[in-house]
């Protein structure tokens, strides 16, 4: 609320003026909100472009995973995150973790039902309250989101983020996570290919 406009008496002109001023104030507030959202989106796009550039220079899967996690934690309200890649035996191997990630590591390493479903379905998921989901148990975070690292027609791993408060993540955060998961999958595949060439 930018303020109030009060009219005394029964003057119709005063009410019209009051309505016009209130409408103009509302429009100004909307313009400021839209400009702020556009600036935030522009900054996020810049961060993602910089991540793409950095990932293209790395030849190490763990370093690429850490770069991705650092960017995601900076751009979202995540307090912890992990990235795991599938091995040849279809088990998950941790590539990198950041922040308060012990419980997230447990979800990945023990292949929780939440993780299994995301890998099998090949789709990510966002949970506003993990306590209400039987697949999770007490993982230390109320908000979770994950996205598979799809590359070459298969799911090659998973990116998992957590936050301690309910409803910490937005649809934009989830879209960004999915995008970064794809970038990370490409970087991990590139690192594996380079390693094969060097051996």
C-alpha positions in Angstrom: 0.0 0.0 0.0 1.4 3.3 -1.0 -1.0 5.4 1.1 -4.6 6.2 1.6 -6.9 8.7 -0.1 -9.8 9.9 2.0 -12.8 11.9 0.9 -15.0 13.9 3.2 -18.6 14.6 2.5 -20.7 13.2 -0.3 -18.9 14.9 -3.1 -19.0 12.7 -6.2 -16.0 14.6 -7.7 -13.9 13.8 -4.6 -14.7 10.1 -4.9 -13.8 10.1 -8.6 -10.6 11.8 -7.8 -9.9 9.4 -5.0 -10.5 6.5 -7.3 -8.2 7.9 -10.0 -5.4 8.5 -7.6 -5.7 5.1 -6.1 -5.7 3.5 -9.5 -2.6 5.5 -10.5 -0.8 4.4 -7.3 -1.7 0.8 -8.0 -0.4 1.0 -11.6 2.9 2.5 -10.3 3.3 -0.3 -7.8 2.7 -2.9 -10.6 5.3 -1.2 -12.8 7.9 -1.3 -10.0 7.1 -5.0 -9.4 7.3 -5.9 -13.1 10.6 -4.0 -13.4 12.1 -5.8 -10.4 11.0 -9.2 -11.7 12.5 -8.4 -15.1 15.8 -7.3 -13.6 15.9 -10.5 -11.5 15.3 -12.6 -14.6 18.0 -10.8 -16.5 20.5 -11.3 -13.6 19.6 -15.0 -13.5 20.1 -15.4 -17.2 23.5 -13.8 -16.9 24.4 -16.3 -14.1 23.2 -19.3 -16.2 25.2 -18.1 -19.2 28.3 -17.7 -17.0 27.7 -21.2 -15.7 27.5 -22.6 -19.2 30.8 -20.9 -20.1 32.5 -22.3 -16.9 31.2 -25.8 -17.4 32.5 -25.9 -21.0 36.1 -25.3 -19.7 36.0 -28.1 -17.0 37.3 -31.7 -17.6 36.3 -33.0 -14.2 32.8 -34.3 -13.4 33.1 -33.4 -9.7 34.3 -29.9 -10.4 31.4 -29.4 -12.9 28.9 -30.6 -10.3 30.2 -28.3 -7.7 30.0 -25.3 -10.1 26.4 -26.2 -10.8 25.5 -26.5 -7.1 27.2 -23.2 -6.2 25.1 -21.5 -8.9 21.9 -23.1 -7.8 22.4 -22.3 -4.1 23.2 -18.7 -5.0 20.1 -18.3 -7.2 17.5 -20.1 -5.0 16.8 -20.4 -1.3 18.5 -23.9 -1.1 20.6 -24.5 1.9 22.1 -27.8 0.7 22.4 -29.8 -2.5 24.0 -32.9 -4.0 24.6 -34.2 -7.4 25.1 -37.9 -8.1 25.8 -39.7 -11.3 24.9 -43.2 -12.3 27.7 -45.7 -12.6 28.0 -48.6 -15.0 26.1 -50.8 -12.5 23.2 -48.3 -12.2 24.1 -47.2 -8.7 24.6 -43.6 -7.8 28.0 -42.1 -7.1 28.1 -38.7 -5.4 29.9 -36.1 -7.5 29.6 -33.1 -5.2 27.7 -31.8 -2.2 27.3 -28.3 -0.8 25.9 -26.7 2.3 24.0 -28.8 4.9 23.8 -31.9 2.7 24.2 -34.9 5.0 20.6 -35.9 4.8 20.4 -35.3 1.1 23.4 -37.5 0.6 21.6 -40.3 2.6 18.5 -39.9 0.3 20.8 -40.3 -2.8 23.1 -43.0 -1.6 20.4 -45.2 -0.1 18.3 -44.7 -3.3 15.2 -43.6 -1.5 11.8 -44.1 -3.1 11.8 -40.4 -4.0 15.1 -40.7 -5.8 14.1 -44.0 -7.5 10.9 -42.6 -8.8 12.7 -39.5 -10.2 15.3 -41.6 -12.0 12.8 -44.1 -13.3 10.3 -41.6 -14.5 12.9 -39.2 -15.9 11.1 -36.2 -14.5 12.0 -33.8 -11.6 9.8 -33.0 -8.7 9.3 -30.2 -6.2 8.0 -30.8 -2.7 6.7 -27.9 -0.6 6.6 -30.0 2.5 8.6 -33.2 2.6 7.1 -34.3 5.9 3.8 -35.0 4.1 5.5 -37.4 1.7 6.0 -41.0 2.7 8.8 -41.5 0.2 11.1 -39.1 2.1 11.1 -39.6 5.9 12.9 -37.1 8.0 15.6 -35.7 5.8 16.2 -32.5 7.6 14.7 -30.3 4.9 11.0 -29.4 4.5 11.3 -28.2 0.8 13.0 -30.5 -1.7 13.4 -30.4 -5.5 15.2 -32.7 -7.8 15.8 -33.0 -11.5 17.3 -35.9 -13.5 20.5 -35.3 -15.5 19.2 -36.5 -18.8 21.8 -36.8 -21.6 21.9 -39.0 -24.7 18.4 -40.4 -24.2 19.0 -41.7 -20.6 19.0 -40.4 -17.1 22.6 -40.2 -16.0 22.1 -38.9 -12.5 20.2 -36.5 -10.3 20.5 -33.0 -8.9 18.8 -32.6 -5.5 18.3 -29.4 -3.5 16.8 -28.8 0.0 15.7 -25.9 2.1 14.6 -25.9 5.8 11.4 -23.9 5.3 8.2 -25.0 3.7 7.4 -23.6 0.2 11.0 -22.4 -0.3 11.1 -23.1 -4.0 9.2 -21.5 -6.8 8.2 -22.7 -10.3 11.0 -20.5 -11.7 13.5 -22.2 -9.3 12.3 -25.6 -10.6 12.7 -24.6 -14.2 16.2 -23.3 -13.4 17.1 -26.5 -11.6 15.9 -28.6 -14.7 18.0 -26.4 -17.0 21.1 -26.7 -14.8 20.6 -30.4 -14.5 20.8 -30.6 -18.3 23.9 -28.4 -18.4 25.5 -30.6 -15.7 24.7 -33.8 -17.5 26.4 -32.5 -20.6 29.5 -31.4 -18.6 29.7 -34.8 -16.8 29.4 -36.7 -20.2 32.1 -34.4 -21.6 34.4 -35.1 -18.6 33.8 -38.8 -18.9 34.6 -38.7 -22.7 37.8 -36.8 -22.1 38.8 -39.2 -19.4 38.2 -42.2 -21.8 40.3 -40.5 -24.5 43.2 -39.9 -22.1 43.4 -43.6 -20.9 
